[in-house]
Amino acid sequence: MSWWPRARSSGGSYGRCGLTEPDLYVILRQHGVASLSSVRYVIFESKGAVSVVTRNHPVGDVTHHGLRQAPPA
């Protein structure tokens, strides 16, 4: 599992998770993201799932648990 904040995604850190930039955009569209500026975190889960946390989404215990499980990519 790894995660990266939106600000780091432009540097290609998602590539360490085996994702390309087009892959990331597909995932964001599938999560209903219309603008990169609305993305707070993208969490690449250990089984290959991807969680997208937007800026208007409250960051609670479940999100914090996911962020604590792995260092930033």
C-alpha positions in Angstrom: 0.0 0.0 0.0 1.2 3.5 -0.7 -0.3 6.9 -1.1 0.5 10.3 -2.5 -0.9 13.7 -2.0 -2.3 15.4 -5.1 0.6 17.9 -5.1 3.1 15.0 -5.6 1.2 13.3 -8.4 2.5 15.6 -11.0 6.0 14.3 -10.3 5.1 10.8 -11.4 5.4 9.1 -7.9 2.3 7.0 -8.9 4.7 5.2 -11.3 6.3 3.4 -8.3 3.0 1.7 -7.9 3.0 0.5 -11.5 0.6 3.1 -12.7 1.0 5.4 -15.7 -0.4 8.9 -15.8 -3.2 7.8 -18.1 -4.0 5.0 -15.6 -4.3 7.5 -12.9 -6.6 9.7 -14.9 -8.9 6.7 -15.6 -9.0 5.9 -11.9 -9.8 9.5 -11.0 -12.6 9.6 -13.6 -14.0 6.3 -12.3 -14.2 8.0 -8.9 -16.1 10.9 -10.3 -13.2 13.4 -10.1 -13.7 16.3 -12.5 -10.7 18.4 -11.5 -7.3 17.5 -10.0 -7.6 20.4 -7.7 -10.4 18.6 -5.8 -8.1 15.6 -5.0 -6.5 15.5 -1.5 -5.0 12.0 -1.6 -4.8 8.9 -3.8 -4.3 5.7 -1.8 -3.0 2.6 -3.6 -4.2 -0.3 -1.5 -2.2 -3.5 -1.0 -4.6 -5.6 -3.1 -4.5 -3.2 -6.0 -7.6 -1.2 -5.3 -7.3 2.6 -5.4 -9.0 5.0 -3.0 -9.4 8.7 -3.9 -9.9 11.2 -1.1 -11.2 14.5 -2.3 -10.8 17.9 -0.5 -14.5 18.0 0.4 -14.4 14.5 1.9 -13.9 14.5 5.7 -10.7 12.8 6.7 -11.7 10.5 9.6 -10.4 7.4 11.3 -10.7 5.1 8.3 -8.7 7.4 6.0 -6.1 8.1 8.7 -5.7 4.3 9.2 -5.1 3.9 5.4 -2.5 6.7 5.4 -0.7 5.3 8.5 -0.4 1.9 6.8 2.2 3.0 4.2 4.7 5.7 3.6 4.1 8.2 0.8 5.1 6.9 -2.7 
